[in-house]
Amino acid sequence: MTTNADEIAKIEGFVLRCAMPQVAGNALRVFGERACLLVRITTRGGVTGLGESWAYPFAAAELIKHTLARHVLGKDVRNPRRIHREMLGAAVPDRRGQVHMALSALDMAVWDAFGKTQHMSIASMLGGALRDRILTYASGPLLPSGDNRYHGFVEAVEGYVAEGFKAVKIRVGVRREHDLWAIEQARRSLGPDGLLMIDLNEASTVGDTILLAEASSSAGLGWIEEPLAHDNLPGYRRLAERLSVPLAGGESFCGVQSFRDVMTDGSLAIVQPDLAICGGLTEALKVSHLAEAFEVAVAPHVWGSAVNFLASLQFSAVLPARRRQPELPIFEYDKSFNPLRSELFDPKPGEDGHIAIPDGPGLGIEIDLGRLEGYVSERWELNS
């Protein structure tokens, strides 16, 4: 029976924005600021939970205020699956888009609060962690705008290695000769035993991706990520038939149905749900179960603030191990300028390249949003 103490009484929203030190991005697009939406729910008993959506923070905020909040306020925080199901009812005309991104933040917040009410981590609430540490890879650097897209590249990768990272994913897709230079330099910095992946950020074609894979075969790539537009499923099928390097993708997929399509045709060897986009922890669990049935590996995409970072660590703790090359799960650690994460949580890899998964209640650590006060550009509050 629902008790007043466990009812969700309040939803607060915080749009965070911070300027980048320079305009940078990937081969397809650049940006000059980072932004995200954080939501905080509070129960009548005073328990709070945090969640995040980073892709379209202002749009997500409006969807929450005008569409999703009524499915959350007054509900029992101890039943996140039911709340998630009711929110999905609002996504009928938008089964693979913005509604999933907005409800991702609320779902994450409900799981965080639920864990706190039980004094257990989210991983424990999901049935128990399979690991307390995880191999992490440095994701970076961002490519600066201008004529020299690889300015500072070697120094950045060498810095990751010096920090203790044993795996790195680099952004490529500028021009083949420049990409091959970057791959060669990254392999040299990592050494022969380090794990190296490349991310084309949807900027390539089927033919160019094949040529790049063939020309870089000596680098021993762990995977090639998103060479094509994420919804170009026929293109991914053609690539999977031609390449020996595993294909990874799915960071922009919303809802388990999107992942179903690439698993049934076998085009992706590794799927990368982002908890702040796909539909939160509840939806990501569906994806992981489906992936296990199809023997597809899961390596979550991680971007945004410390909230998505911590939630993704909790999710990674319950993913089954995959004994393949590369060995998975592995955790993405965005190494670009990001005070929205580093001000709250900034772990360092150990000698073996792993980071610890926090095991405190909810997201694993207590988060003080006051430390991000200087980045809040908009806030709002809804009450039951």
VOPAGU-2260 file (C-alpha; in pm, 1 decimal, decimal comma):
REM VOPAGU-2260
SITE   aa  ch    i         X         Y         Z
SITE  MET   A    0       0,0       0,0       0,0
SITE  THR   A    1     129,6     346,3     -90,7
SITE  THR   A    2     226,3     555,4     207,9
SITE  ASN   A    3     232,9     930,9     199,6
SITE  ALA   A    4     606,1     926,3     267,9
SITE  ASP   A    5     677,0     739,5     -58,6
SITE  GLU   A    6     458,4     952,6    -284,6
SITE  ILE   A    7     639,0    1184,6    -524,1
SITE  ALA   A    8     541,6    1534,6    -413,7
SITE  LYS   A    9     768,1    1754,6    -624,0
SITE  ILE   A   10     960,4    1763,2    -952,5
SITE  GLU   A   11    1227,7    2028,5   -1003,7
SITE  GLY   A   12    1410,6    2101,6   -1326,5
SITE  PHE   A   13    1753,9    2258,8   -1374,1
SITE  VAL   A   14    1888,9    2345,0   -1717,6
SITE  LEU   A   15    2268,0    2358,5   -1693,3
SITE  ARG   A   16    2489,1    2530,9   -1949,6
SITE  CYS   A   17    2862,8    2590,2   -1965,8
SITE  ALA   A   18    3079,3    2744,6   -2238,2
SITE  MET   A   19    3348,3    2531,9   -2396,9
SITE  PRO   A   20    3705,6    2668,3   -2395,0
SITE  GLN   A   21    3701,7    2638,0   -2774,4
SITE  VAL   A   22    3453,3    2538,9   -3043,4
SITE  ALA   A   23    3504,4    2167,6   -3107,6
SITE  GLY   A   24    3317,6    1846,5   -3175,5
SITE  ASN   A   25    3344,2    1561,6   -3421,8
SITE  ALA   A   26    3374,9    1517,7   -3796,4
SITE  LEU   A   27    3009,4    1604,3   -3854,9
SITE  ARG   A   28    2934,0    1888,6   -3613,6
SITE  VAL   A   29    3093,4    2125,8   -3362,1
SITE  PHE   A   30    2955,9    2309,5   -3059,7
SITE  GLY   A   31    3055,8    2589,1   -2824,7
SITE  GLU   A   32    2873,8    2491,4   -2506,5
SITE  ARG   A   33    2759,9    2190,2   -2308,5
SITE  ALA   A   34    2408,0    2171,3   -2173,8
SITE  CYS   A   35    2178,8    1926,0   -1999,7
SITE  LEU   A   36    1856,3    1902,1   -1803,7
SITE  LEU   A   37    1871,5    1764,7   -1450,6
SITE  VAL   A   38    1550,1    1673,7   -1271,9
SITE  ARG   A   39    1512,6    1619,6    -900,4
SITE  ILE   A   40    1211,8    1445,8    -753,6
SITE  THR   A   41    1123,8    1468,1    -384,8
SITE  THR   A   42     891,3    1237,2    -193,1
SITE  ARG   A   43     660,7    1349,9      85,0
SITE  GLY   A   44     908,2    1184,9     321,3
SITE  GLY   A   45    1189,7    1408,4     192,9
SITE  VAL   A   46    1379,5    1149,3     -14,2
SITE  THR   A   47    1522,9    1292,3    -335,5
SITE  GLY   A   48    1631,8    1139,1    -665,9
SITE  LEU   A   49    1823,1    1283,0    -961,2
SITE  GLY   A   50    1794,1    1213,9   -1333,1
SITE  GLU   A   51    1922,2    1362,2   -1657,6
SITE  SER   A   52    1843,5    1421,4   -2022,9
SITE  TRP   A   53    2112,9    1602,0   -2221,8
SITE  ALA   A   54    2025,6    1587,2   -2593,4
SITE  TYR   A   55    1754,2    1857,4   -2606,1
SITE  PRO   A   56    1728,6    1996,7   -2252,8
SITE  PHE   A   57    1476,3    2272,0   -2316,6
SITE  ALA   A   58    1243,2    2050,8   -2519,3
SITE  ALA   A   59    1269,1    1774,6   -2259,1
SITE  ALA   A   60    1177,6    2023,2   -1987,6
SITE  GLU   A   61     861,5    2129,3   -2169,8
SITE  LEU   A   62     756,4    1768,9   -2225,6
SITE  ILE   A   63     799,4    1695,1   -1857,9
SITE  LYS   A   64     608,0    2003,9   -1747,5
SITE  HIS   A   65     315,3    1963,5   -1987,4
SITE  THR   A   66     294,4    1588,8   -2056,5
SITE  LEU   A   67     490,0    1356,4   -1829,1
SITE  ALA   A   68     471,7    1513,6   -1482,6
SITE  ARG   A   69     111,4    1407,9   -1426,8
SITE  HIS   A   70     219,9    1044,4   -1462,4
SITE  VAL   A   71     481,7    1089,4   -1189,5
SITE  LEU   A   72     349,3    1328,0    -925,9
SITE  GLY   A   73     161,8    1148,6    -651,2
SITE  LYS   A   74     297,6     807,8    -755,5
SITE  ASP   A   75     481,6     559,6    -533,3
SITE  VAL   A   76     855,7     598,9    -585,1
SITE  ARG   A   77     902,7     232,5    -496,0
SITE  ASN   A   78     747,8     122,6    -825,5
SITE  PRO   A   79     964,9     267,9   -1104,0
SITE  ARG   A   80     849,5      14,6   -1362,9
SITE  ARG   A   81     486,9     115,4   -1322,1
SITE  ILE   A   82     571,1     484,0   -1343,9
SITE  HIS   A   83     780,8     415,2   -1655,0
SITE  ARG   A   84     492,4     222,2   -1813,6
SITE  GLU   A   85     249,7     506,5   -1749,7
SITE  MET   A   86     491,9     759,7   -1898,0
SITE  LEU   A   87     531,2     540,2   -2207,0
SITE  GLY   A   88     158,1     574,6   -2255,8
SITE  ALA   A   89     226,1     937,8   -2349,1
SITE  ALA   A   90     472,6     830,2   -2619,8
SITE  VAL   A   91     223,5     665,8   -2857,2
SITE  PRO   A   92     275,6     916,6   -3142,4
SITE  ASP   A   93     646,6     951,4   -3062,3
SITE  ARG   A   94     774,5     599,0   -2996,2
SITE  ARG   A   95    1134,9     669,5   -3096,3
SITE  GLY   A   96    1206,2    1028,6   -3008,4
SITE  GLN   A   97    1185,3    1316,8   -2768,4
SITE  VAL   A   98     939,0    1163,2   -2523,2
SITE  HIS   A   99    1187,1     884,7   -2445,9
SITE  MET   A  100    1459,6    1142,2   -2383,0
SITE  ALA   A  101    1240,9    1335,8   -2140,7
SITE  LEU   A  102    1115,7    1029,8   -1954,2
SITE  SER   A  103    1476,4     906,1   -1928,8
SITE  ALA   A  104    1546,3    1180,8   -1676,1
SITE  LEU   A  105    1239,6    1102,4   -1468,6
SITE  ASP   A  106    1300,0     726,8   -1474,3
SITE  MET   A  107    1659,5     776,2   -1359,3
SITE  ALA   A  108    1542,8    1002,0   -1076,0
SITE  VAL   A  109    1280,4     751,7    -959,6
SITE  TRP   A  110    1537,9     469,4    -946,1
SITE  ASP   A  111    1776,5     693,1    -750,5
SITE  ALA   A  112    1507,6     779,4    -496,8
SITE  PHE   A  113    1385,6     418,9    -479,3
SITE  GLY   A  114    1737,0     304,1    -392,3
SITE  LYS   A  115    1762,6     565,7    -121,4
SITE  THR   A  116    1436,3     454,8      37,5
SITE  GLN   A  117    1580,1     102,6      61,4
SITE  HIS   A  118    1934,2     217,1     151,3
SITE  MET   A  119    2065,7      24,0    -149,8
SITE  SER   A  120    2248,5     111,2    -469,6
SITE  ILE   A  121    2058,3      97,3    -798,7
SITE  ALA   A  122    2269,5    -203,9    -898,7
SITE  SER   A  123    2155,1    -384,1    -584,2
SITE  MET   A  124    1795,4    -288,6    -657,2
SITE  LEU   A  125    1834,7    -442,1   -1004,0
SITE  GLY   A  126    1922,1    -779,2    -854,9
SITE  GLY   A  127    2282,8    -731,0    -748,1
SITE  ALA   A  128    2606,4    -609,8    -902,4
SITE  LEU   A  129    2816,0    -853,5   -1106,1
SITE  ARG   A  130    3125,8    -639,9   -1053,2
SITE  ASP   A  131    3246,4    -357,6    -831,0
SITE  ARG   A  132    3504,3    -226,0   -1079,7
SITE  ILE   A  133    3498,5    -186,8   -1455,6
SITE  LEU   A  134    3750,1    -128,5   -1733,2
SITE  THR   A  135    3705,8     223,9   -1866,1
SITE  TYR   A  136    3812,3     385,5   -2191,6
SITE  ALA   A  137    3903,0     747,2   -2252,1
SITE  SER   A  138    3667,9     893,1   -2510,5
SITE  GLY   A  139    3831,8    1182,6   -2687,1
SITE  PRO   A  140    3961,5    1423,8   -2774,1
SITE  LEU   A  141    3704,4    1651,8   -2932,3
SITE  LEU   A  142    3818,2    1779,9   -3271,0
SITE  PRO   A  143    3864,4    2158,6   -3276,1
SITE  SER   A  144    3699,6    2356,2   -3553,5
SITE  GLY   A  145    3919,8    2512,6   -3820,2
SITE  ASP   A  146    4167,6    2384,2   -4073,7
SITE  ASN   A  147    4362,4    2153,8   -3839,8
SITE  ARG   A  148    4100,4    1925,5   -3687,7
SITE  TYR   A  149    4368,0    1717,8   -3514,2
SITE  HIS   A  150    4546,2    2003,2   -3340,6
SITE  GLY   A  151    4667,3    1880,8   -2999,7
SITE  PHE   A  152    4555,9    1524,3   -3073,2
SITE  VAL   A  153    4878,5    1341,9   -2986,1
SITE  GLU   A  154    4923,8    1532,4   -2660,4
SITE  ALA   A  155    4565,2    1451,9   -2557,7
SITE  VAL   A  156    4596,4    1077,4   -2618,7
SITE  GLU   A  157    4933,2    1063,2   -2444,8
SITE  GLY   A  158    4768,6    1240,3   -2151,4
SITE  TYR   A  159    4501,1     970,3   -2129,1
SITE  VAL   A  160    4765,7     700,6   -2120,8
SITE  ALA   A  161    4959,1     890,3   -1853,5
SITE  GLU   A  162    4637,7     906,3   -1642,8
SITE  GLY   A  163    4619,7     527,3   -1647,6
SITE  PHE   A  164    4374,0     453,1   -1927,7
SITE  LYS   A  165    4443,8     123,8   -2104,7
SITE  ALA   A  166    4178,3     185,5   -2370,6
SITE  VAL   A  167    4096,9     486,9   -2587,9
SITE  LYS   A  168    3828,3     572,2   -2841,9
SITE  ILE   A  169    3920,5     847,3   -3085,6
SITE  ARG   A  170    3705,9    1055,8   -3318,6
SITE  VAL   A  171    3784,5    1029,1   -3687,8
SITE  GLY   A  172    3602,9    1091,6   -4014,6
SITE  VAL   A  173    3774,9    1409,7   -4133,3
SITE  ARG   A  174    3973,9    1280,1   -4432,7
SITE  ARG   A  175    4109,6     932,5   -4483,8
SITE  GLU   A  176    4476,0    1029,4   -4479,8
SITE  HIS   A  177    4426,6    1241,5   -4167,2
SITE  ASP   A  178    4224,6     966,0   -3999,3
SITE  LEU   A  179    4492,1     706,6   -4072,6
SITE  TRP   A  180    4753,6     937,2   -3922,0
SITE  ALA   A  181    4540,8     976,6   -3606,5
SITE  ILE   A  182    4485,6     600,8   -3575,7
SITE  GLU   A  183    4858,1     536,4   -3616,4
SITE  GLN   A  184    4948,0     797,8   -3355,9
SITE  ALA   A  185    4692,0     666,8   -3107,8
SITE  ARG   A  186    4818,4     310,4   -3149,2
SITE  ARG   A  187    5173,9     429,0   -3093,9
SITE  SER   A  188    5073,0     611,1   -2773,0
SITE  LEU   A  189    4870,0     316,6   -2640,8
SITE  GLY   A  190    5123,5      52,6   -2728,9
SITE  PRO   A  191    5047,4    -284,3   -2888,9
SITE  ASP   A  192    4835,3    -413,9   -2600,0
SITE  GLY   A  193    4606,2    -116,2   -2548,4
SITE  LEU   A  194    4247,6    -127,3   -2672,3
SITE  LEU   A  195    4181,5     123,8   -2951,8
SITE  MET   A  196    3841,3     209,6   -3102,3
SITE  ILE   A  197    3735,1     472,1   -3355,9
SITE  ASP   A  198    3412,9     675,1   -3374,9
SITE  LEU   A  199    3306,2     823,4   -3707,9
SITE  ASN   A  200    3001,8    1000,8   -3557,8
SITE  GLU   A  201    2779,4     922,9   -3859,6
SITE  ALA   A  202    3011,9    1116,1   -4093,8
SITE  SER   A  203    3113,9     840,5   -4338,2
SITE  THR   A  204    2970,8     621,7   -4614,2
SITE  VAL   A  205    2967,6     247,7   -4670,8
SITE  GLY   A  206    3248,3     264,1   -4927,3
SITE  ASP   A  207    3469,0     503,4   -4732,2
SITE  THR   A  208    3427,7     304,5   -4412,0
SITE  ILE   A  209    3539,4     -13,3   -4587,9
SITE  LEU   A  210    3844,3     163,1   -4729,9
SITE  LEU   A  211    3936,2     308,4   -4389,1
SITE  ALA   A  212    3896,2     -29,3   -4218,4
SITE  GLU   A  213    4115,7    -199,3   -4475,3
SITE  ALA   A  214    4384,7      69,7   -4460,6
SITE  SER   A  215    4394,8      63,4   -4078,8
SITE  SER   A  216    4386,3    -315,4   -4036,3
SITE  SER   A  217    4731,7    -322,7   -3874,6
SITE  ALA   A  218    4604,6    -103,2   -3587,0
SITE  GLY   A  219    4392,5    -386,6   -3446,2
SITE  LEU   A  220    4078,7    -180,2   -3387,3
SITE  GLY   A  221    3841,4    -303,0   -3116,4
SITE  TRP   A  222    3536,8    -158,1   -3292,7
SITE  ILE   A  223    3421,6      99,0   -3546,9
SITE  GLU   A  224    3145,9     317,0   -3404,5
SITE  GLU   A  225    2861,2     483,4   -3593,6
SITE  PRO   A  226    3021,0     521,7   -3937,2
SITE  LEU   A  227    2677,1     591,1   -4091,5
SITE  ALA   A  228    2361,7     774,7   -3990,1
SITE  HIS   A  229    2225,1     574,1   -3698,7
SITE  ASP   A  230    1901,7     489,3   -3880,8
SITE  ASN   A  231    2069,6     370,3   -4203,5
SITE  LEU   A  232    2001,9       6,3   -4123,3
SITE  PRO   A  233    2057,1    -123,7   -4479,2
SITE  GLY   A  234    2398,3      45,3   -4480,7
SITE  TYR   A  235    2497,1    -118,8   -4153,5
SITE  ARG   A  236    2391,6    -458,3   -4288,5
SITE  ARG   A  237    2616,9    -408,2   -4590,9
SITE  LEU   A  238    2909,3    -308,4   -4368,5
SITE  ALA   A  239    2861,1    -602,0   -4133,0
SITE  GLU   A  240    2885,2    -838,3   -4428,8
SITE  ARG   A  241    3213,6    -684,5   -4544,7
SITE  LEU   A  242    3406,2    -597,4   -4228,6
SITE  SER   A  243    3585,6    -814,9   -3976,0
SITE  VAL   A  244    3604,5    -529,3   -3722,1
SITE  PRO   A  245    3293,6    -522,4   -3496,0
SITE  LEU   A  246    3043,9    -242,8   -3557,4
SITE  ALA   A  247    2908,7     -46,1   -3260,2
SITE  GLY   A  248    2618,2     197,4   -3239,6
SITE  GLY   A  249    2283,3     280,9   -3089,8
SITE  GLU   A  250    2356,9     588,1   -2877,6
SITE  SER   A  251    2074,3     776,2   -3051,0
SITE  PHE   A  252    1819,1     493,6   -3033,8
SITE  CYS   A  253    1503,5     559,0   -2831,9
SITE  GLY   A  254    1310,7     259,9   -2703,1
SITE  VAL   A  255    1385,4    -110,8   -2711,1
SITE  GLN   A  256    1213,3    -148,0   -3049,2
SITE  SER   A  257    1491,2      52,6   -3216,7
SITE  PHE   A  258    1749,8    -187,7   -3078,5
SITE  ARG   A  259    1537,4    -487,5   -3180,0
SITE  ASP   A  260    1572,4    -393,5   -3545,5
SITE  VAL   A  261    1953,3    -399,6   -3549,2
SITE  MET   A  262    1972,1    -714,6   -3338,4
SITE  THR   A  263    1743,9    -918,6   -3561,6
SITE  ASP   A  264    1954,4    -842,1   -3868,3
SITE  GLY   A  265    2288,8    -882,4   -3687,2
SITE  SER   A  266    2437,6    -558,1   -3817,7
SITE  LEU   A  267    2571,3    -433,3   -3482,6
SITE  ALA   A  268    2801,7    -648,7   -3271,3
SITE  ILE   A  269    2790,7    -395,6   -2985,7
SITE  VAL   A  270    2490,9    -180,9   -2891,0
SITE  GLN   A  271    2538,2     141,6   -2696,7
SITE  PRO   A  272    2222,0     260,5   -2521,0
SITE  ASP   A  273    2253,2     601,3   -2357,2
SITE  LEU   A  274    2044,4     606,0   -2039,2
SITE  ALA   A  275    1963,0     975,3   -2088,5
SITE  ILE   A  276    1819,6     909,3   -2436,3
SITE  CYS   A  277    1691,5     553,9   -2471,0
SITE  GLY   A  278    1428,0     568,8   -2196,7
SITE  GLY   A  279    1624,9     552,4   -1873,6
SITE  LEU   A  280    1735,1     255,2   -1668,0
SITE  THR   A  281    1405,9      70,7   -1711,7
SITE  GLU   A  282    1430,3      76,9   -2091,3
SITE  ALA   A  283    1804,6       5,6   -2091,9
SITE  LEU   A  284    1740,5    -311,9   -1892,9
SITE  LYS   A  285    1501,7    -427,9   -2165,7
SITE  VAL   A  286    1775,5    -360,1   -2421,0
SITE  SER   A  287    2033,6    -556,7   -2221,2
SITE  HIS   A  288    1800,7    -856,4   -2187,4
SITE  LEU   A  289    1724,1    -851,3   -2558,4
SITE  ALA   A  290    2094,9    -822,0   -2637,9
SITE  GLU   A  291    2174,0   -1122,2   -2420,1
SITE  ALA   A  292    1916,0   -1329,1   -2609,2
SITE  PHE   A  293    2073,2   -1231,2   -2941,4
SITE  GLU   A  294    2429,9   -1267,0   -2808,5
SITE  VAL   A  295    2500,3    -900,6   -2877,2
SITE  ALA   A  296    2732,7    -710,5   -2643,0
SITE  VAL   A  297    2627,9    -394,3   -2455,4
SITE  ALA   A  298    2862,5    -100,5   -2391,3
SITE  PRO   A  299    2661,2     203,3   -2274,7
SITE  HIS   A  300    2719,7     540,8   -2434,7
SITE  VAL   A  301    2795,4     800,1   -2167,4
SITE  TRP   A  302    2769,8    1176,1   -2216,9
SITE  GLY   A  303    2632,6    1466,2   -2015,0
SITE  SER   A  304    2676,6    1538,5   -1645,9
SITE  ALA   A  305    2780,4    1332,2   -1343,9
SITE  VAL   A  306    2422,6    1208,9   -1305,0
SITE  ASN   A  307    2419,9    1011,7   -1631,5
SITE  PHE   A  308    2778,6     901,8   -1560,8
SITE  LEU   A  309    2683,3     755,6   -1221,4
SITE  ALA   A  310    2359,8     597,6   -1347,2
SITE  SER   A  311    2555,6     435,3   -1630,4
SITE  LEU   A  312    2804,7     293,1   -1382,7
SITE  GLN   A  313    2517,5     135,5   -1190,4
SITE  PHE   A  314    2379,8      -9,4   -1515,2
SITE  SER   A  315    2723,5    -138,9   -1615,2
SITE  ALA   A  316    2752,8    -318,0   -1281,2
SITE  VAL   A  317    2470,0    -557,4   -1375,2
SITE  LEU   A  318    2561,3    -628,3   -1739,5
SITE  PRO   A  319    2674,8    -985,4   -1809,1
SITE  ALA   A  320    3036,7   -1031,3   -1915,5
SITE  ARG   A  321    3109,0   -1108,0   -2279,3
SITE  ARG   A  322    3423,6   -1315,1   -2338,6
SITE  ARG   A  323    3519,6   -1177,5   -2673,8
SITE  GLN   A  324    3753,4    -920,4   -2822,0
SITE  PRO   A  325    3711,8    -661,2   -2692,4
SITE  GLU   A  326    3605,2    -801,9   -2356,1
SITE  LEU   A  327    3287,6    -633,0   -2241,9
SITE  PRO   A  328    3126,0    -453,1   -2066,8
SITE  ILE   A  329    3354,6    -152,6   -2082,3
SITE  PHE   A  330    3274,9     198,8   -1961,7
SITE  GLU   A  331    3294,4     519,4   -2166,1
SITE  TYR   A  332    3472,3     805,7   -1989,2
SITE  ASP   A  333    3426,0    1133,8   -2176,4
SITE  LYS   A  334    3754,7    1321,2   -2140,4
SITE  SER   A  335    3650,1    1650,9   -2296,3
SITE  PHE   A  336    3603,6    1967,8   -2091,9
SITE  ASN   A  337    3304,9    1896,5   -1870,9
SITE  PRO   A  338    3265,3    2068,6   -1533,4
SITE  LEU   A  339    2906,3    1939,0   -1523,3
SITE  ARG   A  340    3065,1    1603,3   -1443,1
SITE  SER   A  341    3404,2    1685,3   -1294,6
SITE  GLU   A  342    3267,7    1926,9   -1033,1
SITE  LEU   A  343    3068,0    1638,7    -884,0
SITE  PHE   A  344    3254,2    1316,9    -966,2
SITE  ASP   A  345    3601,3    1279,0   -1113,5
SITE  PRO   A  346    3735,9     925,4   -1058,0
SITE  LYS   A  347    4078,1     816,7   -1180,6
SITE  PRO   A  348    4154,8     474,1   -1329,3
SITE  GLY   A  349    4371,0     238,6   -1126,9
SITE  GLU   A  350    4688,3      70,6   -1249,0
SITE  ASP   A  351    4481,1    -182,9   -1442,2
SITE  GLY   A  352    4268,4      83,4   -1614,9
SITE  HIS   A  353    3956,2      12,8   -1406,5
SITE  ILE   A  354    3743,7     251,8   -1202,4
SITE  ALA   A  355    3538,6     161,9    -895,7
SITE  ILE   A  356    3158,4     151,8    -911,3
SITE  PRO   A  357    3016,8     341,9    -610,9
SITE  ASP   A  358    2787,1     130,9    -394,7
SITE  GLY   A  359    2609,5     391,4    -183,9
SITE  PRO   A  360    2229,0     430,4    -195,3
SITE  GLY   A  361    2075,3     515,6    -532,1
SITE  LEU   A  362    2329,7     649,9    -779,0
SITE  GLY   A  363    2610,6     542,2    -547,9
SITE  ILE   A  364    2718,0     875,8    -403,6
SITE  GLU   A  365    2541,6    1177,1    -254,3
SITE  ILE   A  366    2532,0    1463,6    -503,3
SITE  ASP   A  367    2540,8    1827,7    -398,5
SITE  LEU   A  368    2374,1    2024,6    -679,3
SITE  GLY   A  369    2486,2    2345,8    -510,7
SITE  ARG   A  370    2827,7    2286,0    -663,3
SITE  LEU   A  371    2671,5    2343,0   -1006,4
SITE  GLU   A  372    2482,2    2659,0    -909,0
SITE  GLY   A  373    2695,0    2874,5   -1137,5
SITE  TYR   A  374    2584,5    2673,9   -1443,1
SITE  VAL   A  375    2206,9    2688,1   -1385,2
SITE  SER   A  376    2041,2    2894,8   -1657,7
SITE  GLU   A  377    1681,9    2796,2   -1590,0
SITE  ARG   A  378    1494,0    2626,1   -1307,6
SITE  TRP   A  379    1133,3    2532,6   -1244,0
SITE  GLU   A  380     922,6    2338,5    -995,7
SITE  LEU   A  381     605,4    2130,3   -1010,3
SITE  ASN   A  382     408,1    2012,3    -708,1
SITE  SER   A  383     136,6    1753,5    -660,0
